[in-house]
Amino acid sequence: MEPYDSPAEAAFRAEARTWLTANAPPHSLPPIAPSAIVAEWDAEREQVEFERAVAWQRTKFDAGWAGVA
């Protein structure tokens, strides 16, 4: 059985994929639990990663793709 998208849903999905392709940062960390990665960070690395996460949230928010709920 094939999933069904309405034309509006298909357009939304295409728009989201296009935006992500153009804006999403590439994955540079191995696919392991985030808590395992953070446990190995020193304070400086933690600050850098925090700032990167905040910037990514701002990028999504500014484009209308995210918000605080």
mmCIF file of the N, C-alpha and C atoms, coordinates in Angstrom:
data_MODEL
# 
_entry.id   MODEL 
# 
loop_
_atom_site.group_PDB 
_atom_site.id 
_atom_site.type_symbol 
_atom_site.label_atom_id 
_atom_site.label_alt_id 
_atom_site.label_comp_id 
_atom_site.label_asym_id 
_atom_site.label_entity_id 
_atom_site.label_seq_id 
_atom_site.pdbx_PDB_ins_code 
_atom_site.Cartn_x 
_atom_site.Cartn_y 
_atom_site.Cartn_z 
_atom_site.occupancy 
_atom_site.B_iso_or_equiv 
_atom_site.pdbx_formal_charge 
_atom_site.auth_seq_id 
_atom_site.auth_comp_id 
_atom_site.auth_asym_id 
_atom_site.auth_atom_id 
_atom_site.pdbx_PDB_model_num 
ATOM 1   N N  . MET A 1 1  ? 0.843  -1.174 0.000  1.00 0.00 ? 1  MET A N  1 
ATOM 2   C CA . MET A 1 1  ? 0.000  0.000  0.000  1.00 0.00 ? 1  MET A CA 1 
ATOM 3   C C  . MET A 1 1  ? 0.894  1.245  0.000  1.00 0.00 ? 1  MET A C  1 
ATOM 4   N N  . GLU A 1 2  ? 0.626  2.144  -0.866 1.00 0.00 ? 2  GLU A N  1 
ATOM 5   C CA . GLU A 1 2  ? 1.384  3.388  -0.978 1.00 0.00 ? 2  GLU A CA 1 
ATOM 6   C C  . GLU A 1 2  ? 0.767  4.454  -0.080 1.00 0.00 ? 2  GLU A C  1 
ATOM 7   N N  . PRO A 1 3  ? 1.611  5.226  0.618  1.00 0.00 ? 3  PRO A N  1 
ATOM 8   C CA . PRO A 1 3  ? 1.039  6.335  1.396  1.00 0.00 ? 3  PRO A CA 1 
ATOM 9   C C  . PRO A 1 3  ? 0.455  7.389  0.455  1.00 0.00 ? 3  PRO A C  1 
ATOM 10  N N  . TYR A 1 4  ? -0.545 8.073  0.927  1.00 0.00 ? 4  TYR A N  1 
ATOM 11  C CA . TYR A 1 4  ? -1.197 9.099  0.118  1.00 0.00 ? 4  TYR A CA 1 
ATOM 12  C C  . TYR A 1 4  ? -0.895 10.468 0.682  1.00 0.00 ? 4  TYR A C  1 
ATOM 13  N N  . ASP A 1 5  ? -0.413 11.327 -0.172 1.00 0.00 ? 5  ASP A N  1 
ATOM 14  C CA . ASP A 1 5  ? -0.231 12.733 0.173  1.00 0.00 ? 5  ASP A CA 1 
ATOM 15  C C  . ASP A 1 5  ? -1.227 13.551 -0.627 1.00 0.00 ? 5  ASP A C  1 
ATOM 16  N N  . SER A 1 6  ? -1.825 14.497 0.027  1.00 0.00 ? 6  SER A N  1 
ATOM 17  C CA . SER A 1 6  ? -2.629 15.453 -0.722 1.00 0.00 ? 6  SER A CA 1 
ATOM 18  C C  . SER A 1 6  ? -1.638 16.331 -1.493 1.00 0.00 ? 6  SER A C  1 
ATOM 19  N N  . PRO A 1 7  ? -2.084 17.058 -2.488 1.00 0.00 ? 7  PRO A N  1 
ATOM 20  C CA . PRO A 1 7  ? -1.174 17.965 -3.176 1.00 0.00 ? 7  PRO A CA 1 
ATOM 21  C C  . PRO A 1 7  ? -0.500 18.954 -2.221 1.00 0.00 ? 7  PRO A C  1 
ATOM 22  N N  . ALA A 1 8  ? -1.229 19.438 -1.232 1.00 0.00 ? 8  ALA A N  1 
ATOM 23  C CA . ALA A 1 8  ? -0.637 20.374 -0.272 1.00 0.00 ? 8  ALA A CA 1 
ATOM 24  C C  . ALA A 1 8  ? 0.437  19.696 0.570  1.00 0.00 ? 8  ALA A C  1 
ATOM 25  N N  . GLU A 1 9  ? 0.182  18.453 0.990  1.00 0.00 ? 9  GLU A N  1 
ATOM 26  C CA . GLU A 1 9  ? 1.184  17.717 1.777  1.00 0.00 ? 9  GLU A CA 1 
ATOM 27  C C  . GLU A 1 9  ? 2.431  17.417 0.950  1.00 0.00 ? 9  GLU A C  1 
ATOM 28  N N  . ALA A 1 10 ? 2.235  17.031 -0.284 1.00 0.00 ? 10 ALA A N  1 
ATOM 29  C CA . ALA A 1 10 ? 3.373  16.757 -1.165 1.00 0.00 ? 10 ALA A CA 1 
ATOM 30  C C  . ALA A 1 10 ? 4.195  18.013 -1.400 1.00 0.00 ? 10 ALA A C  1 
ATOM 31  N N  . ALA A 1 11 ? 3.533  19.143 -1.570 1.00 0.00 ? 11 ALA A N  1 
ATOM 32  C CA . ALA A 1 11 ? 4.239  20.416 -1.776 1.00 0.00 ? 11 ALA A CA 1 
ATOM 33  C C  . ALA A 1 11 ? 5.012  20.801 -0.516 1.00 0.00 ? 11 ALA A C  1 
ATOM 34  N N  . PHE A 1 12 ? 4.392  20.605 0.651  1.00 0.00 ? 12 PHE A N  1 
ATOM 35  C CA . PHE A 1 12 ? 5.066  20.905 1.912  1.00 0.00 ? 12 PHE A CA 1 
ATOM 36  C C  . PHE A 1 12 ? 6.306  20.031 2.071  1.00 0.00 ? 12 PHE A C  1 
ATOM 37  N N  . ARG A 1 13 ? 6.165  18.733 1.806  1.00 0.00 ? 13 ARG A N  1 
ATOM 38  C CA . ARG A 1 13 ? 7.289  17.814 1.920  1.00 0.00 ? 13 ARG A CA 1 
ATOM 39  C C  . ARG A 1 13 ? 8.419  18.216 0.972  1.00 0.00 ? 13 ARG A C  1 
ATOM 40  N N  . ALA A 1 14 ? 8.094  18.576 -0.242 1.00 0.00 ? 14 ALA A N  1 
ATOM 41  C CA . ALA A 1 14 ? 9.118  18.996 -1.208 1.00 0.00 ? 14 ALA A CA 1 
ATOM 42  C C  . ALA A 1 14 ? 9.809  20.278 -0.758 1.00 0.00 ? 14 ALA A C  1 
ATOM 43  N N  . GLU A 1 15 ? 9.026  21.223 -0.247 1.00 0.00 ? 15 GLU A N  1 
ATOM 44  C CA . GLU A 1 15 ? 9.607  22.478 0.231  1.00 0.00 ? 15 GLU A CA 1 
ATOM 45  C C  . GLU A 1 15 ? 10.544 22.234 1.419  1.00 0.00 ? 15 GLU A C  1 
ATOM 46  N N  . ALA A 1 16 ? 10.110 21.371 2.340  1.00 0.00 ? 16 ALA A N  1 
ATOM 47  C CA . ALA A 1 16 ? 10.939 21.063 3.508  1.00 0.00 ? 16 ALA A CA 1 
ATOM 48  C C  . ALA A 1 16 ? 12.237 20.378 3.087  1.00 0.00 ? 16 ALA A C  1 
ATOM 49  N N  . ARG A 1 17 ? 12.159 19.422 2.193  1.00 0.00 ? 17 ARG A N  1 
ATOM 50  C CA . ARG A 1 17 ? 13.372 18.726 1.736  1.00 0.00 ? 17 ARG A CA 1 
ATOM 51  C C  . ARG A 1 17 ? 14.328 19.677 1.025  1.00 0.00 ? 17 ARG A C  1 
ATOM 52  N N  . THR A 1 18 ? 13.794 20.546 0.207  1.00 0.00 ? 18 THR A N  1 
ATOM 53  C CA . THR A 1 18 ? 14.633 21.519 -0.498 1.00 0.00 ? 18 THR A CA 1 
ATOM 54  C C  . THR A 1 18 ? 15.333 22.434 0.495  1.00 0.00 ? 18 THR A C  1 
ATOM 55  N N  . TRP A 1 19 ? 14.591 22.908 1.491  1.00 0.00 ? 19 TRP A N  1 
ATOM 56  C CA . TRP A 1 19 ? 15.186 23.793 2.486  1.00 0.00 ? 19 TRP A CA 1 
ATOM 57  C C  . TRP A 1 19 ? 16.262 23.066 3.294  1.00 0.00 ? 19 TRP A C  1 
ATOM 58  N N  . LEU A 1 20 ? 15.963 21.847 3.714  1.00 0.00 ? 20 LEU A N  1 
ATOM 59  C CA . LEU A 1 20 ? 16.948 21.081 4.483  1.00 0.00 ? 20 LEU A CA 1 
ATOM 60  C C  . LEU A 1 20 ? 18.214 20.815 3.675  1.00 0.00 ? 20 LEU A C  1 
ATOM 61  N N  . THR A 1 21 ? 18.065 20.477 2.421  1.00 0.00 ? 21 THR A N  1 
ATOM 62  C CA . THR A 1 21 ? 19.230 20.239 1.567  1.00 0.00 ? 21 THR A CA 1 
ATOM 63  C C  . THR A 1 21 ? 20.107 21.480 1.484  1.00 0.00 ? 21 THR A C  1 
ATOM 64  N N  . ALA A 1 22 ? 19.488 22.635 1.406  1.00 0.00 ? 22 ALA A N  1 
ATOM 65  C CA . ALA A 1 22 ? 20.238 23.887 1.278  1.00 0.00 ? 22 ALA A CA 1 
ATOM 66  C C  . ALA A 1 22 ? 20.781 24.408 2.604  1.00 0.00 ? 22 ALA A C  1 
ATOM 67  N N  . ASN A 1 23 ? 20.170 24.025 3.728  1.00 0.00 ? 23 ASN A N  1 
ATOM 68  C CA . ASN A 1 23 ? 20.507 24.669 4.997  1.00 0.00 ? 23 ASN A CA 1 
ATOM 69  C C  . ASN A 1 23 ? 20.999 23.768 6.121  1.00 0.00 ? 23 ASN A C  1 
ATOM 70  N N  . ALA A 1 24 ? 20.688 22.499 6.074  1.00 0.00 ? 24 ALA A N  1 
ATOM 71  C CA . ALA A 1 24 ? 21.044 21.623 7.192  1.00 0.00 ? 24 ALA A CA 1 
ATOM 72  C C  . ALA A 1 24 ? 22.541 21.348 7.203  1.00 0.00 ? 24 ALA A C  1 
ATOM 73  N N  . PRO A 1 25 ? 23.165 21.500 8.375  1.00 0.00 ? 25 PRO A N  1 
ATOM 74  C CA . PRO A 1 25 ? 24.589 21.197 8.455  1.00 0.00 ? 25 PRO A CA 1 
ATOM 75  C C  . PRO A 1 25 ? 24.815 19.697 8.287  1.00 0.00 ? 25 PRO A C  1 
ATOM 76  N N  . PRO A 1 26 ? 25.926 19.312 7.686  1.00 0.00 ? 26 PRO A N  1 
ATOM 77  C CA . PRO A 1 26 ? 26.193 17.877 7.529  1.00 0.00 ? 26 PRO A CA 1 
ATOM 78  C C  . PRO A 1 26 ? 26.483 17.228 8.888  1.00 0.00 ? 26 PRO A C  1 
ATOM 79  N N  . HIS A 1 27 ? 26.152 15.973 8.992  1.00 0.00 ? 27 HIS A N  1 
ATOM 80  C CA . HIS A 1 27 ? 26.448 15.234 10.221 1.00 0.00 ? 27 HIS A CA 1 
ATOM 81  C C  . HIS A 1 27 ? 27.937 14.957 10.278 1.00 0.00 ? 27 HIS A C  1 
ATOM 82  N N  . SER A 1 28 ? 28.554 15.302 11.405 1.00 0.00 ? 28 SER A N  1 
ATOM 83  C CA . SER A 1 28 ? 29.987 15.054 11.546 1.00 0.00 ? 28 SER A CA 1 
ATOM 84  C C  . SER A 1 28 ? 30.289 14.144 12.726 1.00 0.00 ? 28 SER A C  1 
ATOM 85  N N  . LEU A 1 29 ? 29.280 13.805 13.489 1.00 0.00 ? 29 LEU A N  1 
ATOM 86  C CA . LEU A 1 29 ? 29.480 12.945 14.642 1.00 0.00 ? 29 LEU A CA 1 
ATOM 87  C C  . LEU A 1 29 ? 28.936 11.552 14.343 1.00 0.00 ? 29 LEU A C  1 
ATOM 88  N N  . PRO A 1 30 ? 29.521 10.522 14.952 1.00 0.00 ? 30 PRO A N  1 
ATOM 89  C CA . PRO A 1 30 ? 29.008 9.170  14.727 1.00 0.00 ? 30 PRO A CA 1 
ATOM 90  C C  . PRO A 1 30 ? 27.615 9.016  15.329 1.00 0.00 ? 30 PRO A C  1 
ATOM 91  N N  . PRO A 1 31 ? 26.811 8.112  14.785 1.00 0.00 ? 31 PRO A N  1 
ATOM 92  C CA . PRO A 1 31 ? 25.444 7.939  15.286 1.00 0.00 ? 31 PRO A CA 1 
ATOM 93  C C  . PRO A 1 31 ? 25.431 7.167  16.605 1.00 0.00 ? 31 PRO A C  1 
ATOM 94  N N  . ILE A 1 32 ? 25.748 7.852  17.697 1.00 0.00 ? 32 ILE A N  1 
ATOM 95  C CA . ILE A 1 32 ? 25.673 7.263  19.030 1.00 0.00 ? 32 ILE A CA 1 
ATOM 96  C C  . ILE A 1 32 ? 24.832 8.180  19.907 1.00 0.00 ? 32 ILE A C  1 
ATOM 97  N N  . ALA A 1 33 ? 24.529 7.714  21.088 1.00 0.00 ? 33 ALA A N  1 
ATOM 98  C CA . ALA A 1 33 ? 23.683 8.495  21.992 1.00 0.00 ? 33 ALA A CA 1 
ATOM 99  C C  . ALA A 1 33 ? 24.310 9.857  22.270 1.00 0.00 ? 33 ALA A C  1 
ATOM 100 N N  . PRO A 1 34 ? 23.537 10.947 22.157 1.00 0.00 ? 34 PRO A N  1 
ATOM 101 C CA . PRO A 1 34 ? 24.081 12.282 22.448 1.00 0.00 ? 34 PRO A CA 1 
ATOM 102 C C  . PRO A 1 34 ? 24.733 12.383 23.813 1.00 0.00 ? 34 PRO A C  1 
ATOM 103 N N  . SER A 1 35 ? 24.198 11.683 24.802 1.00 0.00 ? 35 SER A N  1 
ATOM 104 C CA . SER A 1 35 ? 24.782 11.754 26.143 1.00 0.00 ? 35 SER A CA 1 
ATOM 105 C C  . SER A 1 35 ? 26.191 11.183 26.163 1.00 0.00 ? 35 SER A C  1 
ATOM 106 N N  . ALA A 1 36 ? 26.478 10.210 25.320 1.00 0.00 ? 36 ALA A N  1 
ATOM 107 C CA . ALA A 1 36 ? 27.827 9.637  25.260 1.00 0.00 ? 36 ALA A CA 1 
ATOM 108 C C  . ALA A 1 36 ? 28.804 10.640 24.657 1.00 0.00 ? 36 ALA A C  1 
ATOM 109 N N  . ILE A 1 37 ? 28.361 11.416 23.697 1.00 0.00 ? 37 ILE A N  1 
ATOM 110 C CA . ILE A 1 37 ? 29.216 12.418 23.077 1.00 0.00 ? 37 ILE A CA 1 
ATOM 111 C C  . ILE A 1 37 ? 29.500 13.541 24.072 1.00 0.00 ? 37 ILE A C  1 
ATOM 112 N N  . VAL A 1 38 ? 28.473 14.059 24.693 1.00 0.00 ? 38 VAL A N  1 
ATOM 113 C CA . VAL A 1 38 ? 28.609 15.180 25.623 1.00 0.00 ? 38 VAL A CA 1 
ATOM 114 C C  . VAL A 1 38 ? 29.509 14.809 26.795 1.00 0.00 ? 38 VAL A C  1 
ATOM 115 N N  . ALA A 1 39 ? 29.441 13.588 27.251 1.00 0.00 ? 39 ALA A N  1 
ATOM 116 C CA . ALA A 1 39 ? 30.255 13.161 28.395 1.00 0.00 ? 39 ALA A CA 1 
ATOM 117 C C  . ALA A 1 39 ? 31.744 13.300 28.114 1.00 0.00 ? 39 ALA A C  1 
ATOM 118 N N  . GLU A 1 40 ? 32.142 13.261 26.854 1.00 0.00 ? 40 GLU A N  1 
ATOM 119 C CA . GLU A 1 40 ? 33.552 13.355 26.492 1.00 0.00 ? 40 GLU A CA 1 
ATOM 120 C C  . GLU A 1 40 ? 34.004 14.781 26.199 1.00 0.00 ? 40 GLU A C  1 
ATOM 121 N N  . TRP A 1 41 ? 33.107 15.752 26.176 1.00 0.00 ? 41 TRP A N  1 
ATOM 122 C CA . TRP A 1 41 ? 33.460 17.126 25.852 1.00 0.00 ? 41 TRP A CA 1 
ATOM 123 C C  . TRP A 1 41 ? 34.035 17.845 27.061 1.00 0.00 ? 41 TRP A C  1 
ATOM 124 N N  . ASP A 1 42 ? 35.025 18.701 26.790 1.00 0.00 ? 42 ASP A N  1 
ATOM 125 C CA . ASP A 1 42 ? 35.479 19.602 27.843 1.00 0.00 ? 42 ASP A CA 1 
ATOM 126 C C  . ASP A 1 42 ? 34.604 20.858 27.785 1.00 0.00 ? 42 ASP A C  1 
ATOM 127 N N  . ALA A 1 43 ? 34.805 21.779 28.718 1.00 0.00 ? 43 ALA A N  1 
ATOM 128 C CA . ALA A 1 43 ? 33.952 22.967 28.800 1.00 0.00 ? 43 ALA A CA 1 
ATOM 129 C C  . ALA A 1 43 ? 33.992 23.799 27.520 1.00 0.00 ? 43 ALA A C  1 
ATOM 130 N N  . GLU A 1 44 ? 35.165 23.924 26.920 1.00 0.00 ? 44 GLU A N  1 
ATOM 131 C CA . GLU A 1 44 ? 35.286 24.714 25.689 1.00 0.00 ? 44 GLU A CA 1 
ATOM 132 C C  . GLU A 1 44 ? 34.505 24.072 24.548 1.00 0.00 ? 44 GLU A C  1 
ATOM 133 N N  . ARG A 1 45 ? 34.631 22.771 24.386 1.00 0.00 ? 45 ARG A N  1 
ATOM 134 C CA . ARG A 1 45 ? 33.897 22.073 23.323 1.00 0.00 ? 45 ARG A CA 1 
ATOM 135 C C  . ARG A 1 45 ? 32.398 22.161 23.563 1.00 0.00 ? 45 ARG A C  1 
ATOM 136 N N  . GLU A 1 46 ? 31.992 22.036 24.809 1.00 0.00 ? 46 GLU A N  1 
ATOM 137 C CA . GLU A 1 46 ? 30.570 22.134 25.126 1.00 0.00 ? 46 GLU A CA 1 
ATOM 138 C C  . GLU A 1 46 ? 30.026 23.500 24.735 1.00 0.00 ? 46 GLU A C  1 
ATOM 139 N N  . GLN A 1 47 ? 30.775 24.564 24.989 1.00 0.00 ? 47 GLN A N  1 
ATOM 140 C CA . GLN A 1 47 ? 30.341 25.911 24.626 1.00 0.00 ? 47 GLN A CA 1 
ATOM 141 C C  . GLN A 1 47 ? 30.229 26.063 23.114 1.00 0.00 ? 47 GLN A C  1 
ATOM 142 N N  . VAL A 1 48 ? 31.213 25.544 22.383 1.00 0.00 ? 48 VAL A N  1 
ATOM 143 C CA . VAL A 1 48 ? 31.197 25.607 20.920 1.00 0.00 ? 48 VAL A CA 1 
ATOM 144 C C  . VAL A 1 48 ? 29.967 24.878 20.373 1.00 0.00 ? 48 VAL A C  1 
ATOM 145 N N  . GLU A 1 49 ? 29.712 23.687 20.876 1.00 0.00 ? 49 GLU A N  1 
ATOM 146 C CA . GLU A 1 49 ? 28.569 22.904 20.395 1.00 0.00 ? 49 GLU A CA 1 
ATOM 147 C C  . GLU A 1 49 ? 27.248 23.555 20.777 1.00 0.00 ? 49 GLU A C  1 
ATOM 148 N N  . PHE A 1 50 ? 27.184 24.153 21.962 1.00 0.00 ? 50 PHE A N  1 
ATOM 149 C CA . PHE A 1 50 ? 25.983 24.870 22.379 1.00 0.00 ? 50 PHE A CA 1 
ATOM 150 C C  . PHE A 1 50 ? 25.699 26.030 21.431 1.00 0.00 ? 50 PHE A C  1 
ATOM 151 N N  . GLU A 1 51 ? 26.732 26.801 21.124 1.00 0.00 ? 51 GLU A N  1 
ATOM 152 C CA . GLU A 1 51 ? 26.563 27.936 20.209 1.00 0.00 ? 51 GLU A CA 1 
ATOM 153 C C  . GLU A 1 51 ? 26.142 27.468 18.816 1.00 0.00 ? 51 GLU A C  1 
ATOM 154 N N  . ARG A 1 52 ? 26.687 26.345 18.383 1.00 0.00 ? 52 ARG A N  1 
ATOM 155 C CA . ARG A 1 52 ? 26.294 25.803 17.081 1.00 0.00 ? 52 ARG A CA 1 
ATOM 156 C C  . ARG A 1 52 ? 24.819 25.384 17.095 1.00 0.00 ? 52 ARG A C  1 
ATOM 157 N N  . ALA A 1 53 ? 24.377 24.768 18.193 1.00 0.00 ? 53 ALA A N  1 
ATOM 158 C CA . ALA A 1 53 ? 22.980 24.355 18.310 1.00 0.00 ? 53 ALA A CA 1 
ATOM 159 C C  . ALA A 1 53 ? 22.047 25.557 18.332 1.00 0.00 ? 53 ALA A C  1 
ATOM 160 N N  . VAL A 1 54 ? 22.428 26.595 19.048 1.00 0.00 ? 54 VAL A N  1 
ATOM 161 C CA . VAL A 1 54 ? 21.612 27.818 19.097 1.00 0.00 ? 54 VAL A CA 1 
ATOM 162 C C  . VAL A 1 54 ? 21.518 28.444 17.704 1.00 0.00 ? 54 VAL A C  1 
ATOM 163 N N  . ALA A 1 55 ? 22.636 28.481 16.986 1.00 0.00 ? 55 ALA A N  1 
ATOM 164 C CA . ALA A 1 55 ? 22.632 29.048 15.629 1.00 0.00 ? 55 ALA A CA 1 
ATOM 165 C C  . ALA A 1 55 ? 21.721 28.242 14.705 1.00 0.00 ? 55 ALA A C  1 
ATOM 166 N N  . TRP A 1 56 ? 21.746 26.918 14.835 1.00 0.00 ? 56 TRP A N  1 
ATOM 167 C CA . TRP A 1 56 ? 20.892 26.068 13.994 1.00 0.00 ? 56 TRP A CA 1 
ATOM 168 C C  . TRP A 1 56 ? 19.419 26.310 14.327 1.00 0.00 ? 56 TRP A C  1 
ATOM 169 N N  . GLN A 1 57 ? 19.090 26.425 15.613 1.00 0.00 ? 57 GLN A N  1 
ATOM 170 C CA . GLN A 1 57 ? 17.717 26.731 15.990 1.00 0.00 ? 57 GLN A CA 1 
ATOM 171 C C  . GLN A 1 57 ? 17.288 28.092 15.438 1.00 0.00 ? 57 GLN A C  1 
ATOM 172 N N  . ARG A 1 58 ? 18.161 29.086 15.471 1.00 0.00 ? 58 ARG A N  1 
ATOM 173 C CA . ARG A 1 58 ? 17.867 30.415 14.944 1.00 0.00 ? 58 ARG A CA 1 
ATOM 174 C C  . ARG A 1 58 ? 17.640 30.340 13.434 1.00 0.00 ? 58 ARG A C  1 
ATOM 175 N N  . THR A 1 59 ? 18.475 29.577 12.740 1.00 0.00 ? 59 THR A N  1 
ATOM 176 C CA . THR A 1 59 ? 18.319 29.419 11.288 1.00 0.00 ? 59 THR A CA 1 
ATOM 177 C C  . THR A 1 59 ? 16.943 28.850 10.959 1.00 0.00 ? 59 THR A C  1 
ATOM 178 N N  . LYS A 1 60 ? 16.541 27.799 11.667 1.00 0.00 ? 60 LYS A N  1 
ATOM 179 C CA . LYS A 1 60 ? 15.229 27.196 11.431 1.00 0.00 ? 60 LYS A CA 1 
ATOM 180 C C  . LYS A 1 60 ? 14.109 28.171 11.775 1.00 0.00 ? 60 LYS A C  1 
ATOM 181 N N  . PHE A 1 61 ? 14.234 28.855 12.902 1.00 0.00 ? 61 PHE A N  1 
ATOM 182 C CA . PHE A 1 61 ? 13.203 29.805 13.326 1.00 0.00 ? 61 PHE A CA 1 
ATOM 183 C C  . PHE A 1 61 ? 13.052 30.936 12.319 1.00 0.00 ? 61 PHE A C  1 
ATOM 184 N N  . ASP A 1 62 ? 14.185 31.518 11.899 1.00 0.00 ? 62 ASP A N  1 
ATOM 185 C CA . ASP A 1 62 ? 14.143 32.642 10.962 1.00 0.00 ? 62 ASP A CA 1 
ATOM 186 C C  . ASP A 1 62 ? 13.486 32.261 9.642  1.00 0.00 ? 62 ASP A C  1 
ATOM 187 N N  . ALA A 1 63 ? 13.609 30.986 9.262  1.00 0.00 ? 63 ALA A N  1 
ATOM 188 C CA . ALA A 1 63 ? 13.013 30.528 8.010  1.00 0.00 ? 63 ALA A CA 1 
ATOM 189 C C  . ALA A 1 63 ? 11.562 30.058 8.188  1.00 0.00 ? 63 ALA A C  1 
ATOM 190 N N  . GLY A 1 64 ? 11.077 30.078 9.434  1.00 0.00 ? 64 GLY A N  1 
ATOM 191 C CA . GLY A 1 64 ? 9.711  29.667 9.689  1.00 0.00 ? 64 GLY A CA 1 
ATOM 192 C C  . GLY A 1 64 ? 9.541  28.175 9.885  1.00 0.00 ? 64 GLY A C  1 
ATOM 193 N N  . TRP A 1 65 ? 10.618 27.453 10.134 1.00 0.00 ? 65 TRP A N  1 
ATOM 194 C CA . TRP A 1 65 ? 10.551 25.999 10.285 1.00 0.00 ? 65 TRP A CA 1 
ATOM 195 C C  . TRP A 1 65 ? 10.582 25.533 11.725 1.00 0.00 ? 65 TRP A C  1 
ATOM 196 N N  . ALA A 1 66 ? 10.750 26.419 12.671 1.00 0.00 ? 66 ALA A N  1 
ATOM 197 C CA . ALA A 1 66 ? 10.798 25.989 14.069 1.00 0.00 ? 66 ALA A CA 1 
ATOM 198 C C  . ALA A 1 66 ? 10.334 27.117 14.966 1.00 0.00 ? 66 ALA A C  1 
ATOM 199 N N  . GLY A 1 67 ? 9.984  26.753 16.167 1.00 0.00 ? 67 GLY A N  1 
ATOM 200 C CA . GLY A 1 67 ? 9.593  27.758 17.145 1.00 0.00 ? 67 GLY A CA 1 
ATOM 201 C C  . GLY A 1 67 ? 9.442  27.119 18.510 1.00 0.00 ? 67 GLY A C  1 
ATOM 202 N N  . VAL A 1 68 ? 9.477  27.920 19.507 1.00 0.00 ? 68 VAL A N  1 
ATOM 203 C CA . VAL A 1 68 ? 9.309  27.426 20.867 1.00 0.00 ? 68 VAL A CA 1 
ATOM 204 C C  . VAL A 1 68 ? 7.834  27.125 21.092 1.00 0.00 ? 68 VAL A C  1 
ATOM 205 N N  . ALA A 1 69 ? 7.561  25.967 21.638 1.00 0.00 ? 69 ALA A N  1 
ATOM 206 C CA . ALA A 1 69 ? 6.177  25.566 21.900 1.00 0.00 ? 69 ALA A CA 1 
ATOM 207 C C  . ALA A 1 69 ? 5.995  25.283 23.370 1.00 0.00 ? 69 ALA A C  1 
# 
